[in-house]
Amino acid sequence: MKYYPIFLDLKDKNCLVVGGGPVGARKAETLVKCGAKVTMISEYFSSVCDDVKKISICIEKKYEKKDVDGMFLVFAATHNADLNQQIKEDASRLNILCNVADASDSSDFLLPSIVNRGDLILAISTSGSSPAMAKRIRQDLDHQFGPEYAQWLRLMGNIRKKLLSSGHAPDDHKKIFHTLIEKGTLELMKANDEIKMNAVLGDVLGKEYTYEDLVSSRRDE
């Protein structure tokens, strides 16, 4: 295995994207969705960056070595291969990980194809061998895993929170969640069958656990 799979918490982390074209825009948008503080630098920003300008700091200027200072991650996404390599070298000197667009051999990490269903994140990588195949697999998984997975995971997360708040031992959760899976709660979610879902929740957890309350509650409250 060439690469080490990892999911990073980028909330409030400073990330730099150098390049104002479609590639840079896509990288910036994904970073913002993950809660990162994104700075984009480019001598020119194309129209695809119009939306990105509303959610990140965009500076129209030439890249300078000092721009990588204090960054958690750096993305070199210009059309100039030599400049991209210079950005990579500047980041490496400061032990900052850098992704170079369309140059997997020069990158410290690769960006996988992603299927996102709320808390369910499926990441696909071919280690740079075939981005086209990674895209094809993502499309297959996109059809296989529908929006019900996001709703179901929200339900399970809120159940876990309620159990913990009631003093329920975390070690006992495993059996409960296995039972909920075996009783077809995911299929009931897909069918939007609230009556049967409430019956299952009541049977496994007790009448105080209702589908309506659990899916509407927020885990960060």
Rosetta constraint file for C-alpha pairs under 8 A:
AtomPair CA 2 CA 127 HARMONIC 7.19 0.50
AtomPair CA 3 CA 109 HARMONIC 7.79 0.50
AtomPair CA 3 CA 127 HARMONIC 7.06 0.50
AtomPair CA 9 CA 34 HARMONIC 7.60 0.50
AtomPair CA 10 CA 31 HARMONIC 7.61 0.50
AtomPair CA 10 CA 34 HARMONIC 6.04 0.50
AtomPair CA 10 CA 35 HARMONIC 6.00 0.50
AtomPair CA 10 CA 36 HARMONIC 5.08 0.50
AtomPair CA 11 CA 34 HARMONIC 6.28 0.50
AtomPair CA 11 CA 35 HARMONIC 4.23 0.50
AtomPair CA 11 CA 36 HARMONIC 4.89 0.50
AtomPair CA 11 CA 37 HARMONIC 7.64 0.50
AtomPair CA 12 CA 35 HARMONIC 5.95 0.50
AtomPair CA 12 CA 36 HARMONIC 4.90 0.50
AtomPair CA 12 CA 37 HARMONIC 5.49 0.50
AtomPair CA 13 CA 35 HARMONIC 7.75 0.50
AtomPair CA 13 CA 36 HARMONIC 5.00 0.50
AtomPair CA 13 CA 37 HARMONIC 5.65 0.50
AtomPair CA 13 CA 71 HARMONIC 7.71 0.50
AtomPair CA 13 CA 72 HARMONIC 6.14 0.50
AtomPair CA 14 CA 36 HARMONIC 6.23 0.50
AtomPair CA 14 CA 37 HARMONIC 4.84 0.50
AtomPair CA 14 CA 38 HARMONIC 6.06 0.50
AtomPair CA 14 CA 39 HARMONIC 7.59 0.50
AtomPair CA 14 CA 70 HARMONIC 7.25 0.50
AtomPair CA 14 CA 71 HARMONIC 5.06 0.50
AtomPair CA 14 CA 72 HARMONIC 5.46 0.50
AtomPair CA 14 CA 73 HARMONIC 7.18 0.50
AtomPair CA 15 CA 31 HARMONIC 7.86 0.50
AtomPair CA 15 CA 36 HARMONIC 6.61 0.50
AtomPair CA 15 CA 37 HARMONIC 6.08 0.50
AtomPair CA 15 CA 38 HARMONIC 4.98 0.50
AtomPair CA 15 CA 39 HARMONIC 6.32 0.50
AtomPair CA 15 CA 71 HARMONIC 5.37 0.50
AtomPair CA 15 CA 72 HARMONIC 5.58 0.50
AtomPair CA 15 CA 73 HARMONIC 4.93 0.50
AtomPair CA 15 CA 74 HARMONIC 5.86 0.50
AtomPair CA 15 CA 75 HARMONIC 7.94 0.50
AtomPair CA 16 CA 38 HARMONIC 5.94 0.50
AtomPair CA 16 CA 39 HARMONIC 4.99 0.50
AtomPair CA 16 CA 40 HARMONIC 5.99 0.50
AtomPair CA 16 CA 41 HARMONIC 7.71 0.50
AtomPair CA 16 CA 67 HARMONIC 7.99 0.50
AtomPair CA 16 CA 68 HARMONIC 6.98 0.50
AtomPair CA 16 CA 71 HARMONIC 6.47 0.50
AtomPair CA 16 CA 73 HARMONIC 6.43 0.50
AtomPair CA 16 CA 74 HARMONIC 4.76 0.50
AtomPair CA 16 CA 75 HARMONIC 6.05 0.50
AtomPair CA 17 CA 24 HARMONIC 6.29 0.50
AtomPair CA 17 CA 27 HARMONIC 7.48 0.50
AtomPair CA 17 CA 28 HARMONIC 6.66 0.50
AtomPair CA 17 CA 38 HARMONIC 7.29 0.50
AtomPair CA 17 CA 39 HARMONIC 6.20 0.50
AtomPair CA 17 CA 40 HARMONIC 4.74 0.50
AtomPair CA 17 CA 41 HARMONIC 6.42 0.50
AtomPair CA 17 CA 74 HARMONIC 6.05 0.50
AtomPair CA 17 CA 75 HARMONIC 4.67 0.50
AtomPair CA 17 CA 76 HARMONIC 6.23 0.50
AtomPair CA 17 CA 77 HARMONIC 6.86 0.50
AtomPair CA 18 CA 24 HARMONIC 6.94 0.50
AtomPair CA 18 CA 40 HARMONIC 5.68 0.50
AtomPair CA 18 CA 41 HARMONIC 4.83 0.50
AtomPair CA 18 CA 42 HARMONIC 6.00 0.50
AtomPair CA 18 CA 63 HARMONIC 7.27 0.50
AtomPair CA 18 CA 74 HARMONIC 7.93 0.50
AtomPair CA 18 CA 75 HARMONIC 6.18 0.50
AtomPair CA 18 CA 76 HARMONIC 5.18 0.50
AtomPair CA 18 CA 77 HARMONIC 5.58 0.50
AtomPair CA 18 CA 78 HARMONIC 6.35 0.50
AtomPair CA 19 CA 23 HARMONIC 7.76 0.50
AtomPair CA 19 CA 24 HARMONIC 5.28 0.50
AtomPair CA 19 CA 40 HARMONIC 6.95 0.50
AtomPair CA 19 CA 41 HARMONIC 6.07 0.50
AtomPair CA 19 CA 42 HARMONIC 5.00 0.50
AtomPair CA 19 CA 45 HARMONIC 7.78 0.50
AtomPair CA 19 CA 76 HARMONIC 6.86 0.50
AtomPair CA 19 CA 77 HARMONIC 4.84 0.50
AtomPair CA 19 CA 78 HARMONIC 4.42 0.50
AtomPair CA 19 CA 79 HARMONIC 7.70 0.50
AtomPair CA 20 CA 24 HARMONIC 5.65 0.50
AtomPair CA 20 CA 25 HARMONIC 6.62 0.50
AtomPair CA 20 CA 40 HARMONIC 7.24 0.50
AtomPair CA 20 CA 41 HARMONIC 6.98 0.50
AtomPair CA 20 CA 42 HARMONIC 5.24 0.50
AtomPair CA 20 CA 43 HARMONIC 7.64 0.50
AtomPair CA 20 CA 44 HARMONIC 6.04 0.50
AtomPair CA 20 CA 45 HARMONIC 4.33 0.50
AtomPair CA 20 CA 46 HARMONIC 6.06 0.50
AtomPair CA 20 CA 49 HARMONIC 6.78 0.50
AtomPair CA 20 CA 77 HARMONIC 7.88 0.50
AtomPair CA 20 CA 78 HARMONIC 7.31 0.50
AtomPair CA 21 CA 25 HARMONIC 6.17 0.50
AtomPair CA 21 CA 45 HARMONIC 6.30 0.50
AtomPair CA 21 CA 46 HARMONIC 5.54 0.50
AtomPair CA 21 CA 48 HARMONIC 6.97 0.50
AtomPair CA 21 CA 49 HARMONIC 7.12 0.50
AtomPair CA 21 CA 77 HARMONIC 7.89 0.50
AtomPair CA 21 CA 78 HARMONIC 7.45 0.50
AtomPair CA 22 CA 26 HARMONIC 6.20 0.50
AtomPair CA 22 CA 46 HARMONIC 7.59 0.50
AtomPair CA 22 CA 48 HARMONIC 6.03 0.50
AtomPair CA 22 CA 49 HARMONIC 7.34 0.50
AtomPair CA 23 CA 27 HARMONIC 6.40 0.50
AtomPair CA 23 CA 77 HARMONIC 6.32 0.50
AtomPair CA 23 CA 101 HARMONIC 7.64 0.50
AtomPair CA 24 CA 28 HARMONIC 6.10 0.50
AtomPair CA 24 CA 40 HARMONIC 7.97 0.50
AtomPair CA 24 CA 75 HARMONIC 7.93 0.50
AtomPair CA 24 CA 77 HARMONIC 5.39 0.50
AtomPair CA 24 CA 78 HARMONIC 7.60 0.50
AtomPair CA 25 CA 29 HARMONIC 6.12 0.50
AtomPair CA 25 CA 48 HARMONIC 6.79 0.50
AtomPair CA 25 CA 49 HARMONIC 5.59 0.50
AtomPair CA 25 CA 52 HARMONIC 6.46 0.50
AtomPair CA 26 CA 30 HARMONIC 6.34 0.50
AtomPair CA 27 CA 31 HARMONIC 6.26 0.50
AtomPair CA 27 CA 75 HARMONIC 7.92 0.50
AtomPair CA 28 CA 32 HARMONIC 6.19 0.50
AtomPair CA 28 CA 38 HARMONIC 6.58 0.50
AtomPair CA 28 CA 40 HARMONIC 7.55 0.50
AtomPair CA 28 CA 52 HARMONIC 7.01 0.50
AtomPair CA 28 CA 56 HARMONIC 7.75 0.50
AtomPair CA 29 CA 33 HARMONIC 6.29 0.50
AtomPair CA 29 CA 52 HARMONIC 6.41 0.50
AtomPair CA 30 CA 34 HARMONIC 6.51 0.50
AtomPair CA 31 CA 35 HARMONIC 6.64 0.50
AtomPair CA 31 CA 36 HARMONIC 5.49 0.50
AtomPair CA 31 CA 37 HARMONIC 7.88 0.50
AtomPair CA 31 CA 38 HARMONIC 6.99 0.50
AtomPair CA 32 CA 36 HARMONIC 5.13 0.50
AtomPair CA 32 CA 37 HARMONIC 6.75 0.50
AtomPair CA 32 CA 38 HARMONIC 6.59 0.50
AtomPair CA 32 CA 55 HARMONIC 7.13 0.50
AtomPair CA 32 CA 56 HARMONIC 7.46 0.50
AtomPair CA 37 CA 56 HARMONIC 7.01 0.50
AtomPair CA 38 CA 56 HARMONIC 5.21 0.50
AtomPair CA 38 CA 57 HARMONIC 6.26 0.50
AtomPair CA 39 CA 56 HARMONIC 5.95 0.50
AtomPair CA 39 CA 57 HARMONIC 4.64 0.50
AtomPair CA 39 CA 58 HARMONIC 5.91 0.50
AtomPair CA 39 CA 59 HARMONIC 7.56 0.50
AtomPair CA 40 CA 56 HARMONIC 7.21 0.50
AtomPair CA 40 CA 57 HARMONIC 6.03 0.50
AtomPair CA 40 CA 58 HARMONIC 4.68 0.50
AtomPair CA 40 CA 59 HARMONIC 6.16 0.50
AtomPair CA 41 CA 58 HARMONIC 5.96 0.50
AtomPair CA 41 CA 59 HARMONIC 4.94 0.50
AtomPair CA 41 CA 60 HARMONIC 6.00 0.50
AtomPair CA 41 CA 61 HARMONIC 6.49 0.50
AtomPair CA 41 CA 62 HARMONIC 7.40 0.50
AtomPair CA 41 CA 63 HARMONIC 6.63 0.50
AtomPair CA 42 CA 58 HARMONIC 7.91 0.50
AtomPair CA 42 CA 59 HARMONIC 6.58 0.50
AtomPair CA 42 CA 60 HARMONIC 5.18 0.50
AtomPair CA 42 CA 61 HARMONIC 5.54 0.50
AtomPair CA 42 CA 62 HARMONIC 6.19 0.50
AtomPair CA 42 CA 63 HARMONIC 6.91 0.50
AtomPair CA 43 CA 60 HARMONIC 4.98 0.50
AtomPair CA 43 CA 61 HARMONIC 4.54 0.50
AtomPair CA 43 CA 62 HARMONIC 5.36 0.50
AtomPair CA 43 CA 63 HARMONIC 7.96 0.50
AtomPair CA 44 CA 60 HARMONIC 6.23 0.50
AtomPair CA 44 CA 61 HARMONIC 7.74 0.50
AtomPair CA 45 CA 49 HARMONIC 6.23 0.50
AtomPair CA 45 CA 60 HARMONIC 7.43 0.50
AtomPair CA 46 CA 50 HARMONIC 7.70 0.50
AtomPair CA 48 CA 52 HARMONIC 7.90 0.50
AtomPair CA 49 CA 53 HARMONIC 6.13 0.50
AtomPair CA 50 CA 54 HARMONIC 7.18 0.50
AtomPair CA 51 CA 55 HARMONIC 7.19 0.50
AtomPair CA 52 CA 56 HARMONIC 6.05 0.50
AtomPair CA 53 CA 57 HARMONIC 6.56 0.50
AtomPair CA 53 CA 58 HARMONIC 5.93 0.50
AtomPair CA 63 CA 67 HARMONIC 6.91 0.50
AtomPair CA 65 CA 87 HARMONIC 7.36 0.50
AtomPair CA 65 CA 90 HARMONIC 6.21 0.50
AtomPair CA 68 CA 74 HARMONIC 7.02 0.50
AtomPair CA 68 CA 87 HARMONIC 7.99 0.50
AtomPair CA 68 CA 90 HARMONIC 7.14 0.50
AtomPair CA 68 CA 91 HARMONIC 6.14 0.50
AtomPair CA 69 CA 94 HARMONIC 7.76 0.50
AtomPair CA 71 CA 96 HARMONIC 7.12 0.50
AtomPair CA 72 CA 96 HARMONIC 6.42 0.50
AtomPair CA 72 CA 97 HARMONIC 7.43 0.50
AtomPair CA 73 CA 96 HARMONIC 6.17 0.50
AtomPair CA 73 CA 97 HARMONIC 5.44 0.50
AtomPair CA 73 CA 98 HARMONIC 6.02 0.50
AtomPair CA 74 CA 91 HARMONIC 7.08 0.50
AtomPair CA 74 CA 96 HARMONIC 7.13 0.50
AtomPair CA 74 CA 97 HARMONIC 6.35 0.50
AtomPair CA 74 CA 98 HARMONIC 4.64 0.50
AtomPair CA 74 CA 99 HARMONIC 6.42 0.50
AtomPair CA 75 CA 98 HARMONIC 5.57 0.50
AtomPair CA 75 CA 99 HARMONIC 4.85 0.50
AtomPair CA 75 CA 100 HARMONIC 6.02 0.50
AtomPair CA 75 CA 101 HARMONIC 7.50 0.50
AtomPair CA 76 CA 84 HARMONIC 5.12 0.50
AtomPair CA 76 CA 85 HARMONIC 7.94 0.50
AtomPair CA 76 CA 87 HARMONIC 6.30 0.50
AtomPair CA 76 CA 88 HARMONIC 7.05 0.50
AtomPair CA 76 CA 98 HARMONIC 7.20 0.50
AtomPair CA 76 CA 99 HARMONIC 6.17 0.50
AtomPair CA 76 CA 100 HARMONIC 4.78 0.50
AtomPair CA 76 CA 101 HARMONIC 6.13 0.50
AtomPair CA 77 CA 84 HARMONIC 6.82 0.50
AtomPair CA 77 CA 100 HARMONIC 6.33 0.50
AtomPair CA 77 CA 101 HARMONIC 5.10 0.50
AtomPair CA 78 CA 83 HARMONIC 7.35 0.50
AtomPair CA 78 CA 84 HARMONIC 6.35 0.50
AtomPair CA 78 CA 101 HARMONIC 7.71 0.50
AtomPair CA 80 CA 84 HARMONIC 6.20 0.50
AtomPair CA 81 CA 85 HARMONIC 6.23 0.50
AtomPair CA 82 CA 86 HARMONIC 6.25 0.50
AtomPair CA 83 CA 87 HARMONIC 6.22 0.50
AtomPair CA 84 CA 88 HARMONIC 6.28 0.50
AtomPair CA 84 CA 100 HARMONIC 6.44 0.50
AtomPair CA 85 CA 89 HARMONIC 6.22 0.50
AtomPair CA 85 CA 100 HARMONIC 7.65 0.50
AtomPair CA 85 CA 106 HARMONIC 7.67 0.50
AtomPair CA 86 CA 90 HARMONIC 6.14 0.50
AtomPair CA 87 CA 91 HARMONIC 6.20 0.50
AtomPair CA 88 CA 92 HARMONIC 6.12 0.50
AtomPair CA 88 CA 98 HARMONIC 5.85 0.50
AtomPair CA 88 CA 99 HARMONIC 7.62 0.50
AtomPair CA 88 CA 100 HARMONIC 7.11 0.50
AtomPair CA 88 CA 106 HARMONIC 7.78 0.50
AtomPair CA 88 CA 107 HARMONIC 7.69 0.50
AtomPair CA 89 CA 93 HARMONIC 6.27 0.50
AtomPair CA 90 CA 94 HARMONIC 6.95 0.50
AtomPair CA 91 CA 95 HARMONIC 6.28 0.50
AtomPair CA 91 CA 96 HARMONIC 4.94 0.50
AtomPair CA 91 CA 97 HARMONIC 6.66 0.50
AtomPair CA 91 CA 98 HARMONIC 6.46 0.50
AtomPair CA 92 CA 96 HARMONIC 5.53 0.50
AtomPair CA 92 CA 97 HARMONIC 6.76 0.50
AtomPair CA 92 CA 98 HARMONIC 7.50 0.50
AtomPair CA 97 CA 108 HARMONIC 5.69 0.50
AtomPair CA 97 CA 109 HARMONIC 7.38 0.50
AtomPair CA 98 CA 107 HARMONIC 5.96 0.50
AtomPair CA 98 CA 108 HARMONIC 5.50 0.50
AtomPair CA 98 CA 109 HARMONIC 6.98 0.50
AtomPair CA 99 CA 104 HARMONIC 7.88 0.50
AtomPair CA 99 CA 106 HARMONIC 7.77 0.50
AtomPair CA 99 CA 107 HARMONIC 4.65 0.50
AtomPair CA 99 CA 108 HARMONIC 5.92 0.50
AtomPair CA 99 CA 109 HARMONIC 5.78 0.50
AtomPair CA 99 CA 110 HARMONIC 6.56 0.50
AtomPair CA 100 CA 104 HARMONIC 6.89 0.50
AtomPair CA 100 CA 106 HARMONIC 6.42 0.50
AtomPair CA 100 CA 107 HARMONIC 5.16 0.50
AtomPair CA 103 CA 107 HARMONIC 6.43 0.50
AtomPair CA 104 CA 109 HARMONIC 7.67 0.50
AtomPair CA 104 CA 110 HARMONIC 6.56 0.50
AtomPair CA 104 CA 128 HARMONIC 5.95 0.50
AtomPair CA 110 CA 127 HARMONIC 7.52 0.50
AtomPair CA 110 CA 128 HARMONIC 7.55 0.50
AtomPair CA 111 CA 125 HARMONIC 7.80 0.50
AtomPair CA 112 CA 123 HARMONIC 5.55 0.50
AtomPair CA 112 CA 124 HARMONIC 5.18 0.50
AtomPair CA 112 CA 125 HARMONIC 4.98 0.50
AtomPair CA 112 CA 134 HARMONIC 7.80 0.50
AtomPair CA 113 CA 123 HARMONIC 5.71 0.50
AtomPair CA 113 CA 124 HARMONIC 5.08 0.50
AtomPair CA 113 CA 125 HARMONIC 6.55 0.50
AtomPair CA 113 CA 134 HARMONIC 6.22 0.50
AtomPair CA 113 CA 135 HARMONIC 6.28 0.50
AtomPair CA 113 CA 138 HARMONIC 6.30 0.50
AtomPair CA 114 CA 121 HARMONIC 6.86 0.50
AtomPair CA 114 CA 122 HARMONIC 5.65 0.50
AtomPair CA 114 CA 123 HARMONIC 4.73 0.50
AtomPair CA 114 CA 124 HARMONIC 6.39 0.50
AtomPair CA 114 CA 138 HARMONIC 6.61 0.50
AtomPair CA 115 CA 121 HARMONIC 5.85 0.50
AtomPair CA 115 CA 122 HARMONIC 5.02 0.50
AtomPair CA 115 CA 123 HARMONIC 6.60 0.50
AtomPair CA 115 CA 138 HARMONIC 6.37 0.50
AtomPair CA 115 CA 141 HARMONIC 7.11 0.50
AtomPair CA 115 CA 142 HARMONIC 6.05 0.50
AtomPair CA 116 CA 120 HARMONIC 6.03 0.50
AtomPair CA 116 CA 121 HARMONIC 4.78 0.50
AtomPair CA 116 CA 122 HARMONIC 6.51 0.50
AtomPair CA 117 CA 121 HARMONIC 6.28 0.50
AtomPair CA 117 CA 145 HARMONIC 7.83 0.50
AtomPair CA 117 CA 146 HARMONIC 7.54 0.50
AtomPair CA 117 CA 147 HARMONIC 6.16 0.50
AtomPair CA 117 CA 149 HARMONIC 6.22 0.50
AtomPair CA 117 CA 150 HARMONIC 4.76 0.50
AtomPair CA 118 CA 149 HARMONIC 7.64 0.50
AtomPair CA 118 CA 150 HARMONIC 4.48 0.50
AtomPair CA 118 CA 151 HARMONIC 7.61 0.50
AtomPair CA 118 CA 153 HARMONIC 7.66 0.50
AtomPair CA 118 CA 154 HARMONIC 7.87 0.50
AtomPair CA 119 CA 150 HARMONIC 6.25 0.50
AtomPair CA 119 CA 153 HARMONIC 6.52 0.50
AtomPair CA 119 CA 154 HARMONIC 7.51 0.50
AtomPair CA 120 CA 149 HARMONIC 7.15 0.50
AtomPair CA 120 CA 150 HARMONIC 6.56 0.50
AtomPair CA 120 CA 153 HARMONIC 7.48 0.50
AtomPair CA 124 CA 134 HARMONIC 5.95 0.50
AtomPair CA 124 CA 137 HARMONIC 7.44 0.50
AtomPair CA 124 CA 138 HARMONIC 6.83 0.50
AtomPair CA 125 CA 131 HARMONIC 7.70 0.50
AtomPair CA 125 CA 134 HARMONIC 5.86 0.50
AtomPair CA 126 CA 130 HARMONIC 5.85 0.50
AtomPair CA 126 CA 131 HARMONIC 6.75 0.50
AtomPair CA 126 CA 133 HARMONIC 7.48 0.50
AtomPair CA 126 CA 134 HARMONIC 6.09 0.50
AtomPair CA 130 CA 134 HARMONIC 6.52 0.50
AtomPair CA 131 CA 135 HARMONIC 6.19 0.50
AtomPair CA 132 CA 136 HARMONIC 6.28 0.50
AtomPair CA 133 CA 137 HARMONIC 6.17 0.50
AtomPair CA 134 CA 138 HARMONIC 6.14 0.50
AtomPair CA 135 CA 139 HARMONIC 6.23 0.50
AtomPair CA 136 CA 140 HARMONIC 6.37 0.50
AtomPair CA 137 CA 141 HARMONIC 6.20 0.50
AtomPair CA 138 CA 142 HARMONIC 5.91 0.50
AtomPair CA 139 CA 143 HARMONIC 6.56 0.50
AtomPair CA 140 CA 144 HARMONIC 6.37 0.50
AtomPair CA 141 CA 145 HARMONIC 5.93 0.50
AtomPair CA 142 CA 146 HARMONIC 6.99 0.50
AtomPair CA 145 CA 149 HARMONIC 6.75 0.50
AtomPair CA 147 CA 151 HARMONIC 6.91 0.50
AtomPair CA 148 CA 152 HARMONIC 5.95 0.50
AtomPair CA 148 CA 186 HARMONIC 7.26 0.50
AtomPair CA 148 CA 189 HARMONIC 6.11 0.50
AtomPair CA 148 CA 190 HARMONIC 5.27 0.50
AtomPair CA 149 CA 153 HARMONIC 6.05 0.50
AtomPair CA 149 CA 186 HARMONIC 7.29 0.50
AtomPair CA 150 CA 154 HARMONIC 6.25 0.50
AtomPair CA 151 CA 155 HARMONIC 6.29 0.50
AtomPair CA 151 CA 189 HARMONIC 7.54 0.50
AtomPair CA 151 CA 215 HARMONIC 7.34 0.50
AtomPair CA 152 CA 156 HARMONIC 6.27 0.50
AtomPair CA 152 CA 185 HARMONIC 7.81 0.50
AtomPair CA 152 CA 186 HARMONIC 6.18 0.50
AtomPair CA 152 CA 189 HARMONIC 6.53 0.50
AtomPair CA 153 CA 157 HARMONIC 5.96 0.50
AtomPair CA 154 CA 158 HARMONIC 6.19 0.50
AtomPair CA 154 CA 215 HARMONIC 6.51 0.50
AtomPair CA 155 CA 159 HARMONIC 6.21 0.50
AtomPair CA 155 CA 211 HARMONIC 7.81 0.50
AtomPair CA 155 CA 214 HARMONIC 5.83 0.50
AtomPair CA 155 CA 215 HARMONIC 5.27 0.50
AtomPair CA 156 CA 160 HARMONIC 6.20 0.50
AtomPair CA 156 CA 177 HARMONIC 7.82 0.50
AtomPair CA 157 CA 161 HARMONIC 6.28 0.50
AtomPair CA 157 CA 219 HARMONIC 7.05 0.50
AtomPair CA 158 CA 162 HARMONIC 6.15 0.50
AtomPair CA 158 CA 214 HARMONIC 5.89 0.50
AtomPair CA 158 CA 215 HARMONIC 7.37 0.50
AtomPair CA 158 CA 217 HARMONIC 7.05 0.50
AtomPair CA 158 CA 218 HARMONIC 7.24 0.50
AtomPair CA 158 CA 219 HARMONIC 5.81 0.50
AtomPair CA 159 CA 163 HARMONIC 6.12 0.50
AtomPair CA 159 CA 209 HARMONIC 7.92 0.50
AtomPair CA 159 CA 214 HARMONIC 6.82 0.50
AtomPair CA 160 CA 164 HARMONIC 6.23 0.50
AtomPair CA 160 CA 173 HARMONIC 7.61 0.50
AtomPair CA 161 CA 165 HARMONIC 6.18 0.50
AtomPair CA 161 CA 219 HARMONIC 6.87 0.50
AtomPair CA 162 CA 166 HARMONIC 6.27 0.50
AtomPair CA 163 CA 167 HARMONIC 6.60 0.50
AtomPair CA 163 CA 168 HARMONIC 5.22 0.50
AtomPair CA 164 CA 168 HARMONIC 5.27 0.50
AtomPair CA 164 CA 169 HARMONIC 7.15 0.50
AtomPair CA 164 CA 170 HARMONIC 7.06 0.50
AtomPair CA 168 CA 172 HARMONIC 7.55 0.50
AtomPair CA 169 CA 173 HARMONIC 7.18 0.50
AtomPair CA 170 CA 174 HARMONIC 7.94 0.50
AtomPair CA 172 CA 176 HARMONIC 7.00 0.50
AtomPair CA 173 CA 177 HARMONIC 6.21 0.50
AtomPair CA 174 CA 178 HARMONIC 6.16 0.50
AtomPair CA 175 CA 179 HARMONIC 6.16 0.50
AtomPair CA 176 CA 180 HARMONIC 6.31 0.50
AtomPair CA 176 CA 204 HARMONIC 7.21 0.50
AtomPair CA 177 CA 181 HARMONIC 6.22 0.50
AtomPair CA 178 CA 182 HARMONIC 6.15 0.50
AtomPair CA 179 CA 183 HARMONIC 6.12 0.50
AtomPair CA 179 CA 204 HARMONIC 7.62 0.50
AtomPair CA 180 CA 184 HARMONIC 6.81 0.50
AtomPair CA 180 CA 185 HARMONIC 6.04 0.50
AtomPair CA 180 CA 200 HARMONIC 7.57 0.50
AtomPair CA 180 CA 201 HARMONIC 7.81 0.50
AtomPair CA 180 CA 204 HARMONIC 7.39 0.50
AtomPair CA 181 CA 185 HARMONIC 5.84 0.50
AtomPair CA 181 CA 186 HARMONIC 6.91 0.50
AtomPair CA 183 CA 200 HARMONIC 7.22 0.50
AtomPair CA 184 CA 188 HARMONIC 6.24 0.50
AtomPair CA 185 CA 189 HARMONIC 6.04 0.50
AtomPair CA 185 CA 197 HARMONIC 6.52 0.50
AtomPair CA 185 CA 200 HARMONIC 7.72 0.50
AtomPair CA 186 CA 190 HARMONIC 6.30 0.50
AtomPair CA 187 CA 191 HARMONIC 6.22 0.50
AtomPair CA 188 CA 192 HARMONIC 5.93 0.50
AtomPair CA 188 CA 193 HARMONIC 5.32 0.50
AtomPair CA 188 CA 194 HARMONIC 7.55 0.50
AtomPair CA 188 CA 196 HARMONIC 7.17 0.50
AtomPair CA 188 CA 197 HARMONIC 6.27 0.50
AtomPair CA 189 CA 193 HARMONIC 6.42 0.50
AtomPair CA 189 CA 194 HARMONIC 7.74 0.50
AtomPair CA 189 CA 197 HARMONIC 7.58 0.50
AtomPair CA 193 CA 197 HARMONIC 6.19 0.50
AtomPair CA 194 CA 198 HARMONIC 6.01 0.50
AtomPair CA 194 CA 211 HARMONIC 6.68 0.50
AtomPair CA 195 CA 199 HARMONIC 6.38 0.50
AtomPair CA 196 CA 200 HARMONIC 6.27 0.50
AtomPair CA 197 CA 201 HARMONIC 6.17 0.50
AtomPair CA 197 CA 211 HARMONIC 6.59 0.50
AtomPair CA 198 CA 202 HARMONIC 5.91 0.50
AtomPair CA 198 CA 209 HARMONIC 7.77 0.50
AtomPair CA 198 CA 210 HARMONIC 5.61 0.50
AtomPair CA 198 CA 211 HARMONIC 5.63 0.50
AtomPair CA 199 CA 203 HARMONIC 6.10 0.50
AtomPair CA 200 CA 204 HARMONIC 6.15 0.50
AtomPair CA 201 CA 205 HARMONIC 5.51 0.50
AtomPair CA 201 CA 206 HARMONIC 6.66 0.50
AtomPair CA 201 CA 207 HARMONIC 7.39 0.50
AtomPair CA 201 CA 209 HARMONIC 6.11 0.50
AtomPair CA 201 CA 210 HARMONIC 6.62 0.50
AtomPair CA 201 CA 211 HARMONIC 7.45 0.50
AtomPair CA 202 CA 206 HARMONIC 4.26 0.50
AtomPair CA 202 CA 207 HARMONIC 4.49 0.50
AtomPair CA 202 CA 208 HARMONIC 7.30 0.50
AtomPair CA 202 CA 209 HARMONIC 6.23 0.50
AtomPair CA 202 CA 210 HARMONIC 7.21 0.50
AtomPair CA 203 CA 207 HARMONIC 7.63 0.50
AtomPair CA 205 CA 209 HARMONIC 6.39 0.50
AtomPair CA 209 CA 213 HARMONIC 7.47 0.50
AtomPair CA 209 CA 214 HARMONIC 7.15 0.50
AtomPair CA 210 CA 214 HARMONIC 6.19 0.50
AtomPair CA 211 CA 215 HARMONIC 6.14 0.50
AtomPair CA 212 CA 216 HARMONIC 6.24 0.50
AtomPair CA 213 CA 217 HARMONIC 6.07 0.50
